């Protein structure tokens, strides 16, 4: 047997495979496809103080190498989450991270206090969603605003504090350092990249155009994510949870080699709903075959890989 376990501060995971916010529901929705309890952790849909209906119009646009979404943080709100979703997570023993979002610092602080009161072990601050009119990415693209936000949340929350960063910034290093200096326990990166999908039709001699502008995810953004993780790993000491186009074991190993401690699976869940559990099995088999006894041992070896 091999040991895949890790800790993010005091937050324990049985393995480094996590499912990303917005791709895995709130609790046990994927139980029909796999054993959710075996996943390292599930990140909930982004939760706000009040319920949100999300954006109007077309909200998903499939691309040749991923998808564009403009969901707009549709969610049930924190009180419904506590009443209807949290009990399922607790009763079924699903390890989870609560993703929270807001329009103002006070929104995040209030949600963090509620999470702390309800003994939720880990939260992920969404400061990088590009699909809402106010909040989120407004904090994530400015190091001073991000530092202030994370500091305020840290004062209100005693559990594992993860900050989800946007790739839509000039200096990944600056925002990552701001999160670390504000006492975040870990960084998750990257959220979606701004993009647009265009569909053209030619009808009766006239072009008809449909556009969907939002966040691009999937295989197309993996090179961007690898670069981002590599850059911030060189300047921060806190763990990095990487995401962006992960579909295979090779993808995971590549992210480990540039400094990731864990990974999140996102868009792949929509087409391969059992992929998280499959990747856990493949990682374990790889470690057994190549005689790596612990996750630390594997990750250190990958980071020491020689350049050719």
Secondary structure, DSSP 8 states (H G I E B T S, - for coil): --B--EEETTEEESSSEEE-TTSS-SSSTTTTTS-GGGSSEEE---B-SS-B---SS--EEEETTEEEE-----B--HHHIIIIIHHHHHHTT--EEEEE--SSHHHHHHHHHHHHHTT--EEEEE---SSSSSSTHHHHT-HHHHHHHHHHHHHH--SEEEEE--S-SS-HHHHHHHHHHTT-SEEEE---EEEEEEEEEEETTEEEEEEEEEEEESGGGHHHHHHHHHHHHTT--SEEEEESS--SHHHHHHHHHTT-SEEEE-THHHH-TTHHHHHHHHHHHHHHHTT--BHHHHHHHHHT----
